[in-house]
Amino acid sequence: MKKPSPYLTFAGAMPFVLSAIFITIGIDAIPVLGEIGHVLSIYGLVIASFMAGAHWGNHLSLADDNTWAVKLPIFSNIIALALWLGFLILSSAGFIWLLVAGFISMLVIDYGLHQAHIINNEYFRVRKYVTIIVVVALIIAGVQL
């Protein structure tokens, strides 16, 4: 049986896409959930934190002499804490742009992990495509908020 992770990863991009579509067509809020920019910010924070946690988890299986064993826990903590503080301090629009930087940064890290043969081709390919989808959706939303 094939792992569900690629499908779940693409499905996880859908709230970003839907939020960008809603903002574009003038839907400002979702009943029960609230204002689209706030909902998108919270969802983005959750997903980015999850991804930073995946980087943390990757470092646990690396040998102590692997440079990524030191870099990953530091980078993952910096990204997660910067996004959390940004969420608390910035407007929804400002935070959306911080999310763009965060997702791109994590893709750059994944590129390094791919080059170091820590993550495989299939995982990196999925991450690359989903990050492009997410970043484009966030840019569309960020321009309009």
ABEGO torsion letter per residue (X at the ends): XBBAAAAAAAAAAAAAAAAAAAAAAGBABBBGAEBAAAAAAAAAAAAAAAAAAAAAAAAAABBAABAAAAAAAAAAAAAAAAAAAAAAABBAAAAAAAAAAAAAAAAAAAAAAAAAGABBAAAAAAAAAAAAAAAAAAAAAAAAX
